[in-house]
Amino acid sequence: MSDKEKLFEYVLRLADDHLVAGHRLSEWCGHAPMLEEDLAMPNMALVLIGQARSLYQYAGEAEGRGRSEDDLAYLRREREYLNCLLVERPNGDFAHTMLKQLWFAAFMEPYWTAVLRSTDE
């Protein structure tokens, strides 16, 4: 596997994580226990989906086959998604969902910190 292919797969995994996490979190829209949470949850979901969009764009550039972010995000079979299992777990109750979000944020924190120092080489 070439460095370009490794980069593509790595970024695709991250994009899939964020897309699935965002969609799972959006399931709370209109169902959160309080109005403040009901407004915050979809906004958090939009942030995750926005991050996924940026990552899919970058993955498409790294792949070099002309696939768009939509192609990578939505035109694959379910077995072709590379997300971690944490993000696809059912939400459960509100507390469980918040804990799942905390775990995902803690999982991603070292990545985003490293990206700040990355030269992408």
Secondary structure, 3 states (H helix, E strand, C coil): CCHHHHHHHHHHHHHHHHHHHHHHHHCCCCCCCCHHHHHHHHHHHHHHHHHHHHHHHHHHHHHCCCCCHHHHHHCCCHHHCCCCHHHHCCCCCHHHHHHHHHHHHHHHHHHHHHHHHCCCC
